[in-house]
Amino acid sequence: MTQFLYKTLTSLSGPALSLLLERRLRAGKEDGKRLGERKGTAQKARPHGPLFWVHAASVGEAQSALVLIDALLAQNTALHILVTTGTLTSARLMEKRLPERALHQFAPLDHPRWTKRFLDHWKPDAALWMESELWPNMLAQIQDKHIPAVLVNARMSQKSFRHWKIVKPFAQNILSSFSLILAQTQKDADAYESLGGKNVTVTDNLKYAAAPLPCDEEELGRLQKALGSRPVWLYASTHAGEEDLACRVHSALKETVPDLLSVIVPRHPDRRDEILTACRTAGLTCALRGQERHAPGSGEEIYIADTLGELGLFYRLCPVAVIGRSFSRDGGGGHNPVEAAQLGCAVLTGPNVQFQKQIFDEMIEKNAAVKLQSEAELETALARFFKEADTLQTAQARARDFADRKTGVLERVLTELAPVLENIQEQKDAA
């Protein structure tokens, strides 16, 4: 009943969804040249041969997907992979990072006609969905078309579990689209099984398997030369409210840490003007990196890295990183700390990391990250790192060691996927 009602209501939602897209376009959250993709209209031809579809909702899922995409393409030289995401930031990341034989489209909204249009054009041989985004109409059509589907790196928050539990038969119908569910943790696996998921296996978190973020080594050398021996820290992937906090922390520290440089990498670079205004209002000298990739000057206190795809550069440049969206005004949720740990940063975070809870819980248990409850605690932790070189080096070593020990995740995922993918190939050969 719930599924029928959902399909009926979404079938009538075309005008409302079109208005939503137009509003998002005016807000700078959609690409006007590619708006048709959100209604299932492709702008590219389907490649010849086998095509796997990987759906990753936003940046975090997309980054986890990249390592799997590389491995699948390496296994099959005839394979192409279609990647869909739902945000501008993730689309820009894909433009920079996708390998040959992989292409990107925006995911269509879950209108039955739009999802059908998408599937009729692309005709994927398999669908690999990342983490937790479940769209009922799309998954129902995947099942109707007998497209093998796997939920990879599956996670489920307590809040989502409570909501799905209320409509358990609906959830069971949706999850029946997946022939295999590869969960991040046993807790996630238990949640999916409780809702009716079949063939659920724990493989750990693919974020551990991702290669270190890339870096322009020549640019790293240029920035290291520009900084010299200046003490520096990084606030990575910041959200609204966190830049103001960074300015206050900088102002508190600069009296005891001479020549301090604070580097801010906003999650959404298009907020650059807002961030610049906040820093100047705080009475601090600041500079934008910009597309010209300006280096910080000797008199500048705040350096705003408003570029995409350069977080790997700044994790290498800065010995300590505060992970963003953990002190933010929106209630937080956190971002992936593994990327910082892989590159040897001491890892600090605020209290609100519910979207990355499993990773942070493990890191904190192993003393590979430090969770701070307040702005005052952040000031104290940074001051100690700048004062005590041994303490900083120990924190860096523990973070890197944690990341180094979390190997084998990709191999486990590929092992679990192998029978499903082999069955697809056998069916194609038989046809």
TATA-V104387 format. One record per residue. N is the residue number from 1. RES is the residue in one letter. PHI is phi as a letter, one per 40 degrees, with the letter a starting at -180 (999 if undefined). NEAR is the number of other ideal C-beta (glycine too) atoms within 8 Angstrom. Layout:
BEGIN
n = <N	N>
res = <RES	RES>
phi = <PHI	PHI>
near = <NEAR	NEAR>
END
This chain:
BEGIN
n = <1	2	3	4	5	6	7	8	9	10	11	12	13	14	15	16	17	18	19	20	21	22	23	24	25	26	27	28	29	30	31	32	33	34	35	36	37	38	39	40	41	42	43	44	45	46	47	48	49	50	51	52	53	54	55	56	57	58	59	60	61	62	63	64	65	66	67	68	69	70	71	72	73	74	75	76	77	78	79	80	81	82	83	84	85	86	87	88	89	90	91	92	93	94	95	96	97	98	99	100	101	102	103	104	105	106	107	108	109	110	111	112	113	114	115	116	117	118	119	120	121	122	123	124	125	126	127	128	129	130	131	132	133	134	135	136	137	138	139	140	141	142	143	144	145	146	147	148	149	150	151	152	153	154	155	156	157	158	159	160	161	162	163	164	165	166	167	168	169	170	171	172	173	174	175	176	177	178	179	180	181	182	183	184	185	186	187	188	189	190	191	192	193	194	195	196	197	198	199	200	201	202	203	204	205	206	207	208	209	210	211	212	213	214	215	216	217	218	219	220	221	222	223	224	225	226	227	228	229	230	231	232	233	234	235	236	237	238	239	240	241	242	243	244	245	246	247	248	249	250	251	252	253	254	255	256	257	258	259	260	261	262	263	264	265	266	267	268	269	270	271	272	273	274	275	276	277	278	279	280	281	282	283	284	285	286	287	288	289	290	291	292	293	294	295	296	297	298	299	300	301	302	303	304	305	306	307	308	309	310	311	312	313	314	315	316	317	318	319	320	321	322	323	324	325	326	327	328	329	330	331	332	333	334	335	336	337	338	339	340	341	342	343	344	345	346	347	348	349	350	351	352	353	354	355	356	357	358	359	360	361	362	363	364	365	366	367	368	369	370	371	372	373	374	375	376	377	378	379	380	381	382	383	384	385	386	387	388	389	390	391	392	393	394	395	396	397	398	399	400	401	402	403	404	405	406	407	408	409	410	411	412	413	414	415	416	417	418	419	420	421	422	423	424	425	426	427	428	429	430	431>
res = <M	T	Q	F	L	Y	K	T	L	T	S	L	S	G	P	A	L	S	L	L	L	E	R	R	L	R	A	G	K	E	D	G	K	R	L	G	E	R	K	G	T	A	Q	K	A	R	P	H	G	P	L	F	W	V	H	A	A	S	V	G	E	A	Q	S	A	L	V	L	I	D	A	L	L	A	Q	N	T	A	L	H	I	L	V	T	T	G	T	L	T	S	A	R	L	M	E	K	R	L	P	E	R	A	L	H	Q	F	A	P	L	D	H	P	R	W	T	K	R	F	L	D	H	W	K	P	D	A	A	L	W	M	E	S	E	L	W	P	N	M	L	A	Q	I	Q	D	K	H	I	P	A	V	L	V	N	A	R	M	S	Q	K	S	F	R	H	W	K	I	V	K	P	F	A	Q	N	I	L	S	S	F	S	L	I	L	A	Q	T	Q	K	D	A	D	A	Y	E	S	L	G	G	K	N	V	T	V	T	D	N	L	K	Y	A	A	A	P	L	P	C	D	E	E	E	L	G	R	L	Q	K	A	L	G	S	R	P	V	W	L	Y	A	S	T	H	A	G	E	E	D	L	A	C	R	V	H	S	A	L	K	E	T	V	P	D	L	L	S	V	I	V	P	R	H	P	D	R	R	D	E	I	L	T	A	C	R	T	A	G	L	T	C	A	L	R	G	Q	E	R	H	A	P	G	S	G	E	E	I	Y	I	A	D	T	L	G	E	L	G	L	F	Y	R	L	C	P	V	A	V	I	G	R	S	F	S	R	D	G	G	G	G	H	N	P	V	E	A	A	Q	L	G	C	A	V	L	T	G	P	N	V	Q	F	Q	K	Q	I	F	D	E	M	I	E	K	N	A	A	V	K	L	Q	S	E	A	E	L	E	T	A	L	A	R	F	F	K	E	A	D	T	L	Q	T	A	Q	A	R	A	R	D	F	A	D	R	K	T	G	V	L	E	R	V	L	T	E	L	A	P	V	L	E	N	I	Q	E	Q	K	D	A	A>
phi = <999	c	c	c	c	c	c	c	c	c	c	c	c	d	c	c	c	c	c	c	c	c	c	c	c	c	c	g	b	b	c	d	c	b	c	c	c	c	b	g	c	c	b	b	c	c	c	c	g	c	b	b	b	b	b	b	d	a	d	d	c	c	c	c	c	d	c	c	d	d	c	c	c	c	c	b	c	c	c	b	b	c	b	b	b	b	b	c	c	c	c	c	c	c	d	c	b	c	c	c	g	b	b	b	b	c	c	c	c	c	c	d	c	c	c	c	d	c	c	c	c	c	f	c	c	a	b	b	c	c	g	a	c	b	b	d	c	c	c	c	c	d	c	c	c	f	c	d	b	b	c	b	f	c	b	a	c	d	c	c	c	c	c	c	c	c	b	d	d	c	c	c	c	c	c	c	c	c	c	a	b	b	c	c	b	c	c	c	c	c	c	c	c	c	c	h	c	b	f	c	b	c	b	g	c	c	c	c	c	c	c	d	d	c	a	c	c	c	c	d	c	c	c	c	c	c	c	g	b	c	c	a	b	b	b	c	f	c	b	d	g	c	c	c	c	d	c	c	c	d	c	c	c	c	c	b	b	c	g	c	b	b	b	b	b	c	c	b	d	c	c	d	c	c	c	d	c	c	c	c	c	c	g	b	c	a	a	c	c	g	c	c	f	c	c	c	c	c	c	c	c	b	b	c	c	c	b	b	g	b	c	c	c	c	c	c	c	b	c	b	b	c	c	c	f	b	b	c	c	c	g	g	i	g	b	c	c	c	d	c	c	d	b	g	c	c	b	b	a	c	c	b	b	c	c	b	d	c	c	c	d	c	c	c	c	c	f	c	a	b	c	b	c	a	c	c	c	c	d	c	c	c	d	c	c	c	c	b	c	c	c	c	c	c	c	c	c	c	c	c	c	d	c	c	c	c	b	g	c	c	c	c	c	c	c	c	c	d	c	c	c	c	c	c	c	c	c	c	c	c	c>
near = <4	8	11	7	8	11	12	8	8	11	10	6	9	9	6	7	10	9	8	9	13	8	8	9	11	6	6	7	7	11	8	6	4	10	11	7	13	13	13	14	7	11	7	6	4	9	8	3	7	11	14	14	13	14	13	14	12	11	10	11	15	15	12	16	15	11	12	15	14	9	10	11	14	5	7	7	4	5	13	11	14	14	17	12	16	8	10	9	11	15	12	10	13	12	8	8	9	11	8	4	8	12	10	12	11	12	11	14	10	10	15	10	9	13	15	10	12	12	14	7	9	11	8	11	10	13	12	14	13	14	13	8	9	8	8	13	13	12	12	13	12	12	11	6	7	5	11	11	14	15	12	14	14	15	11	10	9	5	6	9	12	8	8	12	10	6	9	10	7	12	12	10	10	12	15	9	9	13	8	11	15	14	14	11	11	7	7	14	14	8	10	15	9	8	13	10	11	9	8	11	10	11	12	11	11	16	12	11	10	13	4	8	10	7	10	8	6	6	10	12	8	9	12	8	7	8	11	5	3	8	8	12	15	14	14	14	11	15	13	9	10	13	14	9	11	13	14	10	13	13	10	8	13	10	5	7	10	4	6	14	14	14	14	13	14	15	11	7	8	5	9	11	6	8	14	11	8	11	13	9	6	10	5	11	7	12	11	9	11	8	4	4	8	8	7	11	6	3	5	11	11	15	12	14	11	10	10	8	9	12	11	12	12	13	16	10	12	12	10	14	14	13	16	14	16	15	11	14	6	9	6	13	12	15	13	10	15	12	14	13	16	11	12	11	14	12	15	13	15	12	11	12	15	9	9	12	9	12	12	14	8	10	14	11	6	8	5	13	12	10	10	11	6	7	9	6	9	15	11	8	11	13	11	9	14	11	6	7	5	6	9	13	8	8	13	13	9	11	17	12	9	13	12	7	6	11	7	7	13	11	7	10	15	11	7	11	13	8	7	12	9	8	9	12	9	8	8	9	6	5	4>
END
